[in-house]
């Protein structure tokens, strides 16, 4: 089972999304969680400045 309790630098959003602060809040990782399958899908990874320009609840990785 996925547990976010030990990830103090994570924020749970709507739409099964979770944002992780990485490297002292320099980077952000946005994932979508498929709880049923215990899987996560990367939706965005970038700097804090790049994160400020996106909507974390709807962003999708570009190919």
C-alpha positions in Angstrom: 0.0 0.0 0.0 1.3 3.5 -0.8 1.9 5.6 2.2 2.7 9.4 2.1 3.2 9.7 5.8 7.0 9.5 5.6 7.2 12.1 2.7 6.9 15.4 4.6 7.7 17.3 1.4 4.6 16.1 -0.4 1.2 17.8 -1.0 -1.9 15.8 -1.9 -4.0 17.6 -4.5 -7.3 16.9 -6.2 -7.6 14.5 -9.2 -5.3 11.9 -7.4 -2.3 14.1 -7.8 0.6 14.5 -5.4 3.4 17.1 -5.6 6.8 16.3 -4.1 9.3 19.0 -3.3 12.7 17.7 -4.3 16.2 18.9 -3.3 15.3 21.4 -0.7 12.3 22.7 -2.7 14.4 23.5 -5.8 12.4 21.0 -8.0 8.9 19.8 -8.1 7.6 16.3 -9.1 3.9 15.9 -9.9 2.5 12.4 -10.1 -0.9 10.9 -10.6 -1.6 8.0 -8.3 -3.5 4.9 -9.4 -4.3 3.6 -5.8 -6.0 0.5 -7.0 -2.9 -0.6 -8.9 -0.4 0.9 -6.4 1.3 2.8 -9.3 2.3 6.4 -9.9 2.5 8.2 -13.3 4.9 11.1 -13.7 3.0 14.1 -15.0 5.6 16.9 -14.5 9.1 17.4 -13.2 10.8 20.8 -13.3 12.1 23.7 -11.3 10.1 25.6 -8.8 9.8 28.5 -11.3 8.5 26.1 -14.1 6.1 24.6 -11.6 4.6 28.0 -10.9 3.7 28.3 -14.6 1.6 25.1 -14.7 -1.7 23.8 -13.3 -0.6 20.8 -11.2 -4.1 19.3 -11.3 -4.2 19.0 -15.1 -0.6 19.0 -16.4 0.5 16.1 -18.6 4.1 15.1 -19.5 5.0 16.1 -23.0 6.5 13.5 -25.4 
